[in-house]
Amino acid sequence: MDSNSNGRVELKELADFVLELAAVPIDLAKASAYTLQKILKSGPVEQAAAEMILMFDADGNGTVDAKEFASAVSSLIQSVLPDSLPQILSTARKEQLLTEFLSRATECQMPKADAIDLYSRLLHELLLDFTDEVRPTLIQACTQISTEFPFRLQQVLPIFTMAIDHFFAFVKGPGIRRTVAALMTLFDIKNNGMINENEIRFLLAGLSNEIHMEEYISEIFRLFDEDGDGRITKKEAMDVLGKFLGFATEIVCVCLDLIKHLLGAILLPVLGLVASMVGDGTSFTFDELMNLSKLASDGGAAQVSTAAREVMSSLPFM
């Protein structure tokens, strides 16, 4: 870690070392998620598709029609969805977005990349409103918690605030776009890179709470019925279950990247807090780091400030 060999560990040196160390399990977890997805796409997904057809196929002809599908999943969907969904998107804004979609669409279809852009902008817009409402509440909650937490409020609260800001920045940026891209892959029913008007209407109606249970079931059935013949075959079930698996895998990887992003954002401030307790605020030696407990209780240690001793002595593990 002491790359310049001066006998002290600079904050940047330690931060780089910790980030490289933390990247190993995160990258390994992402690689494992993608590998597991490939493994599950073969045997387990095929088995799940076969069991789904067997479970839903009331007349035993080897396929599932719309009536059989509705009968099988209606109770499940009703148990998962609340009685009433919140209206996140106003009707006027929904119509605006539909008009934009139709103006950019060809034969009521839009390239998936354009649909991702449209829906990402919408979610970014909604998250801006959500951030304006939620961020002050989170900051207030952190303030209240910090007053009871052993660390001094003025030292810890900026780190909480920074973490909250970086969380929303990631979610509103790459987090949204990657999630929407994975979602649009689900709605690319014909696997031709196009999203049609029905899918966009369904997604927008869900946000504006203008959709009924029958429409949910009908749209889910259409996701499975890729050739539009009114029946779900085992192959179609396998394709869609594979897409759902890919969507879940991408969400897991987005969450792992969020952890990595937050760690990179707050690590230096956290290390700076430690360095202010044991050294000159910008670096420390290995011995100083290992003797935090001793230094915190030693009133004669010149390198530990009074404020740092108060912080350290109040920690439950010191």
C-alpha positions, 0 to 999 in steps of 0.5 A: 500500500505504501507505494511511495515508501515513505513509511506512511499510508496515504489515504489515496493509497489505502483507498485504491488498495481497498477498492481493488480488494473489494472489486474482486468479490463483486466482479466474481459475483457478477461473473457467477451470476452470468454463469448461473444464468447460462447454466439455468437457461439449459436444463432448469428453464426447460424443466420449468417450462415443461412444468408450467405447460403441464400445470396450466394445460387443462385440456391436455393438448400440450399448449396453453390458451388464453382462457387456461392461462387466465384461469391459472394465473389470475389468483396468483397475480391478485395475491401479488398485486395490491388492491389499488396501485399508486398513480405515479404518472399523470394521465396528461403526461402519459398521453404526451409520451404516447404522442411522442412514441407514435411520432417516432414510431414506424407502423406503430413500432419503435426500435428498442434503443429508442424505447429505452431512451423514452422510458429512461427519460420518463423514469429519470423525470419521475425519480427527480420528483421522488428525490426532491420529496425523499432526500430531505426526509432521509437527511432528517432521519440520518440527522436524528440517528446520528445524534444518538450514534457514538460518532460526532454528528458533524463528522458522520453526517456528511458521509451519510449525505454523500452516500444518499446523493451518490445512490440517487445519482447512480440510480437516476443514471446507469441504474435506470438505463440498464434496468429499462434495457433489460425490461425492454428485452422482455417486451421485444416479443418477436425478438426483432429489436422492436417495441410496439405500441401495445407494449408502450401503452401497457407500461405507461398505463401501469404507471398511471394506474389505468390498467385492470387485472384482465389487461395485466393477464392479457399482456403477460399472455402476449409476452409468452405467445410470441407467434401470436397464434393464441397458444403458448408452447413449451418453446415459447415458455422456455424463451420467455422464462429465459428472458425473465432470468436474464432480467433478474440477472441484470438487476442483480448485477446493477445492485452489485455495481451500485455497491461498488459505486457507493464504496468508491464514493464514500471510502475516502471520507471514511478513511479521512475520518480515521486518519484525523483520529490517528495522524495528520488527517491525510495519512497514518502508519500501520502501527497507528492504525492498529493502535486506535484503541490505545490512542483513543484512551491515551490522553497524552497522545499528542497526535490524537485530538480531543475530538478524536478521543471523544469519538473513539472512547464512545465507540462500543467496541473500544 
